[in-house]
């Protein structure tokens, strides 16, 4: 999972960081899904039954950010982290 920070312009435009748009082509249609304060971007050609998984991923990501902001995160070694991620 990649995490990056961007900002919205006064015209409502958001730049997707270069390293996160490698698999997107200029002019490609993108579906934008809003659920609460979450936005999910997905290629229109890939928009299918995986929507439920995408929303669950967004929910878990938001929960993790809230825990991090409260200082409720833990530190672990790389291999331990990978094993924990496999449980997701």
C-alpha positions as CSV (number, residue, x, y, z in Angstrom):
1,X,0.0,0.0,0.0
2,X,1.3,3.4,-0.9
3,X,0.4,6.6,1.0
4,X,1.1,10.1,-0.2
5,X,-0.2,13.6,0.4
6,X,-1.7,16.0,-2.1
7,X,-4.0,19.0,-2.0
8,X,-7.1,20.3,-3.7
9,X,-6.9,23.5,-5.8
10,X,-9.4,26.3,-5.5
11,X,-11.1,24.8,-8.6
12,X,-11.5,21.4,-6.9
13,X,-8.8,19.7,-8.8
14,X,-6.7,17.1,-7.1
15,X,-3.3,15.9,-8.4
16,X,-2.7,12.2,-8.1
17,X,1.0,11.8,-7.2
18,X,3.1,10.6,-10.1
19,X,4.2,7.4,-8.5
20,X,0.5,6.5,-7.8
21,X,-0.6,7.0,-11.4
22,X,1.8,4.7,-13.1
23,X,-0.9,2.3,-14.2
24,X,-3.2,5.1,-15.5
25,X,-3.1,6.5,-19.0
26,X,-3.9,10.0,-20.1
27,X,-7.6,10.4,-20.9
28,X,-8.6,7.1,-19.1
29,X,-11.9,7.3,-17.3
30,X,-11.8,7.0,-13.5
31,X,-14.7,6.2,-11.3
32,X,-14.9,8.3,-8.1
33,X,-16.8,6.8,-5.2
34,X,-17.6,8.7,-2.0
35,X,-18.6,7.0,1.2
36,X,-18.7,9.4,4.2
37,X,-15.4,11.2,4.1
38,X,-13.7,8.6,2.0
39,X,-12.9,8.8,-1.7
40,X,-12.0,5.8,-3.8
41,X,-10.6,6.2,-7.3
42,X,-10.8,3.2,-9.6
43,X,-10.3,2.7,-13.3
44,X,-13.7,2.6,-15.0
45,X,-12.6,-0.6,-16.9
46,X,-12.0,-2.3,-13.5
47,X,-15.2,-1.2,-11.9
48,X,-17.0,-4.5,-10.9
49,X,-17.9,-6.7,-8.0
50,X,-14.7,-5.6,-6.1
51,X,-16.5,-2.4,-4.9
52,X,-17.3,-4.0,-1.5
53,X,-13.7,-4.9,-1.0
54,X,-12.6,-1.3,-1.9
55,X,-15.1,0.2,0.6
56,X,-13.8,-2.2,3.3
57,X,-10.2,-1.2,2.5
58,X,-11.2,2.5,2.8
59,X,-12.9,1.9,6.1
60,X,-9.9,0.1,7.6
61,X,-7.5,2.8,6.3
62,X,-9.6,5.5,8.0
63,X,-9.6,3.5,11.3
64,X,-5.9,3.2,11.1
65,X,-5.4,6.9,10.6
66,X,-7.6,7.7,13.5
67,X,-5.6,5.3,15.7
68,X,-2.3,6.7,14.5
69,X,-3.5,10.3,15.3
70,X,-4.4,9.1,18.8
71,X,-1.0,7.6,19.3
72,X,-2.4,4.1,19.3
73,X,0.1,2.6,16.8
74,X,2.8,0.1,17.4
75,X,6.3,-0.5,16.1
76,X,7.3,-3.8,14.6
77,X,10.0,-5.5,12.5
78,X,9.4,-5.7,8.7
79,X,8.8,-9.5,8.7
80,X,6.4,-9.3,11.6
81,X,4.6,-6.5,9.7
82,X,4.3,-8.6,6.6
83,X,2.8,-11.5,8.5
84,X,0.3,-9.1,10.1
85,X,-0.7,-7.7,6.7
86,X,-1.3,-11.3,5.4
87,X,-4.1,-11.6,8.0
88,X,-6.0,-8.7,6.5
